[in-house]
Amino acid sequence: MFAWIAGRAGLLIALLLGGAALCLAPVPWLAAHGVSALMLAMLLGMALAGVRRPGWQPGLNLAKGPLLRLGVALFGLRLTLADIAGLGVRVWVIDAAVLVSTFALAQWLGRRLRLDAPTRTLIGAGSAICGAAAVLATQPVVRADAQRAGVAVAGVTLFGAAAMVLYPWLYHCLAPLGLSERAYGVLAGSTLHEVAHVVAAGQAVGAEAAASAVVAKMLRVLLLAPFLLWLAHAWRRNGQLSADGAPTPRPPRPWFVLGFVAAAALAGSGWLPEALRQLLWQVDAWLLAAAMAALGLDIRPAMLRAAGWRPLALAGALWLWLMLGGGGINWLLSR
């Protein structure tokens, strides 16, 4: 029993940091500067990353994996299927255009930075689709080792966190020029890395921004399965399997996306008592805050230094493309 608890110390710490962030977020100074609870949880995690222990990792993996996916699924209780349908086919087209252009740029630029195929593929997938989750889903397809996957996760998480902080500020700069909360949400959902980053950037602006951001992100996450199927086929065709010729595993099912849709259907049905819905909202906020804290705790400077500057340069270039090129794609297709 003690060993089981010790192996999940990271989960307990992430939950405590997430709870602390939820308690501190209403402080007037933080609220006035747009520091949401999720953003604060990430910052608290990054502040304690230097004292993290190896034994925390299993618990941190639970927080930023299953707990994050459960939190995203429960976030559907804040929406209805009518909200999802209201975004229309245009958002699918935007998400697909952002994915294809970002991944293609990762391959082209990665070759010029002399990065190997697994590294540039992992960073490209993480930037183009859904951050660390996409990196971890792509790792077995390209037979990448743990160090390459860790560097890719660190890079997309680092730049995704920077974008999460920057996006709400950009909205307040562009809102006088006609950028609506809904359009901002689609922009955030189609260009930010992590699901948790999207939720944080959306909630920092408003409820409508958060709703459209999460829906746009969920549609983007749904593209992960066909992307992995295509990648597995391309990897075999190019002869880039491991020496043992083992078949690539099937891509994971994004069950949390289906849970998100089911929760939205339940929210719009009227069957869920309002008191229970409010309680689940609070549980959802805690789970998402804990996941953000775990992501912050997992940003290790030593890992980044060991990888050199090239992977970070690629992750940074893709981050700029997502903001500028992705913003251009949103503007063109919205018109």
C-alpha positions, -999 to 999 in steps of 0.1 A, spaced: 0 0 0 28 24 9 46 16 -23 15 23 -43 10 57 -26 47 65 -31 46 58 -68 18 83 -71 33 111 -51 35 132 -83 -2 129 -88 -9 141 -52 15 171 -57 -2 179 -90 -36 178 -74 -24 200 -45 -8 226 -69 -40 225 -90 -61 232 -59 -38 260 -48 -41 276 -82 -79 274 -81 -78 291 -47 -53 318 -58 -68 326 -92 -96 349 -78 -70 372 -61 -78 406 -77 -43 414 -89 -40 380 -107 -75 383 -122 -68 418 -134 -37 406 -153 -55 377 -170 -38 350 -150 -63 321 -150 -63 292 -127 -49 268 -153 -21 293 -163 -12 297 -126 -11 259 -121 14 256 -150 35 284 -135 35 268 -101 46 235 -116 74 252 -135 85 269 -103 89 235 -85 103 216 -115 138 220 -100 129 200 -69 110 172 -86 120 136 -78 122 106 -103 96 88 -81 70 115 -90 69 106 -127 43 78 -126 19 101 -107 27 130 -131 20 108 -160 -14 100 -145 -22 137 -141 -12 148 -176 -26 117 -192 -58 100 -179 -68 129 -156 -63 154 -184 -84 134 -208 -111 129 -182 -111 167 -175 -114 174 -213 -143 149 -215 -161 166 -186 -155 200 -202 -182 189 -226 -208 195 -199 -202 233 -205 -214 229 -241 -242 213 -261 -242 195 -294 -258 226 -309 -226 246 -299 -204 220 -316 -225 220 -348 -226 257 -349 -189 260 -357 -196 242 -390 -174 226 -416 -152 257 -418 -134 248 -386 -126 213 -399 -110 229 -429 -90 253 -408 -78 225 -385 -68 203 -415 -50 232 -432 -31 240 -400 -21 203 -395 -9 197 -430 10 230 -433 27 226 -399 38 190 -404 51 197 -439 71 227 -425 85 205 -397 98 179 -423 113 206 -446 129 227 -419 140 197 -399 160 184 -428 178 217 -431 185 217 -394 200 182 -399 176 165 -375 168 128 -379 135 117 -392 120 105 -358 129 137 -341 115 161 -367 84 138 -370 77 138 -333 81 176 -330 60 181 -361 32 159 -348 32 175 -314 31 210 -329 5 202 -356 -20 183 -335 -21 181 -297 12 185 -281 26 159 -258 -3 135 -265 5 135 -302 42 130 -295 35 100 -273 10 86 -298 35 90 -327 66 76 -308 58 39 -313 49 45 -350 84 59 -358 102 37 -333 117 67 -315 136 62 -282 126 79 -249 152 107 -252 139 119 -285 103 117 -273 112 136 -241 130 163 -260 99 167 -284 75 168 -254 97 194 -236 99 216 -267 62 216 -276 52 220 -240 76 249 -235 65 269 -266 29 259 -261 30 274 -226 45 306 -240 17 308 -265 -9 301 -238 3 332 -220 6 353 -251 -27 346 -268 -50 364 -243 -28 395 -246 -30 393 -284 -68 391 -282 -70 423 -261 -48 440 -287 -69 427 -317 -104 429 -302 -107 467 -311 -100 457 -347 -130 433 -348 -117 400 -335 -146 383 -317 -144 359 -288 -157 331 -310 -131 338 -337 -104 340 -311 -115 307 -297 -113 290 -331 -78 305 -336 -66 292 -302 -81 258 -307 -66 254 -342 -31 267 -334 -22 260 -297 -4 228 -288 -19 212 -258 -56 207 -250 -49 222 -215 -32 252 -231 -63 258 -253 -86 256 -223 -65 280 -203 -62 305 -232 -99 304 -239 -110 308 -203 -86 337 -198 -108 356 -224 -143 345 -217 -169 317 -217 -177 320 -255 -140 319 -263 -134 289 -241 -163 270 -257 -153 276 -293 -116 270 -285 -123 236 -270 -146 225 -298 -120 236 -324 -93 217 -305 -114 186 -302 -120 186 -340 -83 189 -344 -76 160 -320 -100 138 -340 -75 142 -369 -49 124 -349 -62 89 -358 -61 94 -396 -28 111 -393 -12 81 -375 -27 57 -400 -12 78 -428 22 81 -410 24 43 -404 18 37 -441 44 63 -451 69 50 -427 66 14 -441 67 27 -476 99 46 -470 116 16 -453 119 34 -420 108 6 -397 131 -8 -370 156 -35 -378 134 -63 -364 106 -54 -389 80 -54 -362 47 -41 -374 37 -6 -362 10 -6 -335 -25 6 -342 -31 42 -333 -48 48 -299 -86 56 -299 -92 91 -287 -119 80 -262 -118 113 -244 -131 131 -275 -160 107 -276 -165 114 -239 -165 151 -247 -193 147 -273 -213 124 -249 -210 150 -221 -222 177 -245 -251 156 -255 -259 150 -218 -257 187 -210 -281 196 -238 -306 168 -228 -318 184 -196 -315 152 -177 -286 163 -156 -296 181 -123 -281 216 -122 -265 210 -87 -247 179 -100 -236 198 -132 -221 226 -111 -203 200 -89 -189 183 -120 -177 217 -133 -157 222 -102 -142 187 -104 -134 193 -140 -116 226 -132 -95 208 -105 -85 180 -129 -75 204 -156 -55 225 -131 -37 194 -119 -28 184 -154 -14 219 -161 7 216 -129 20 182 -140 30 197 -174 49 225 -157 67 200 -134 78 180 -164 96 209 -181 132 200 -172 161 224 -182 186 196 -182 167 176 -208 166 207 -231 203 214 -227 212 178 -235 193 178 -268 211 209 -282 196 238 -299 183 223 -331 152 205 -317 143 237 -299 149 258 -330 125 236 -349 99 237 -321 103 275 -319 99 279 -357 67 258 -357 54 279 -328 59 311 -348 43 295 -378 12 284 -358 8 320 -346 15 338 -379 7 312 -405 -22 297 -385 -35 331 -379 -34 338 -417 -52 305 -424 -79 314 -399 -83 349 -415 -84 336 -451 -109 308 -444 -131 329 -422 -135 353 -450 
